[in-house]
Amino acid sequence: MTEFHAVPEALQANAAQLHEVAQTWVTARTALTENGIDPALIGGNTAPSNNPMLRIVLDRMEQSYLALSEAVQMLKTVADGSANHPGSCQPGT
């Protein structure tokens, strides 16, 4: 098995970038929720409660945010673990 060494600083930088992307999803979802969307772009009524297509878009945005947030937490966990135990990370573990 090939051993590798995680660089905590690089993992933390990646986590910060993913966090920024996740926050962008939140901003976009909030804007759509508060302002709706041009009816010509997505199936008629602009209010989320009255537009099933917009609700789908908002739900998918929420799922994307949650996936990104989970990735951030995982990267932080690995970064913290490799900072505390250098050389302990191996592929598949």
Phi, psi and omega in degrees: 000134179280131179267147173224163180242125177281140177257106186307320182297320179293318178295320179294323177296318177297319179298319179295320178295316178296322178298318178298318178297317179300319179294328176296320176299318180298316180299315180295317180296319179297317179298317178294320181295317183281323188253350185069205182209156179305123183302331179292339183273332187210079165059040170102241186300139184270341182288130181306323183290340182251001185235103182298326179294318179294321177299321178297315179300313181296320178297317179295323177296320177297316178298320179296316178300314181297319178296317179295319179297321178295319178297321177300313181297319179297314179298319179297319180298315179295317180298315179295319180294320181285333176290326182275336182224071183304139177081003185268350182274131176227154179304140177081005178243000000 
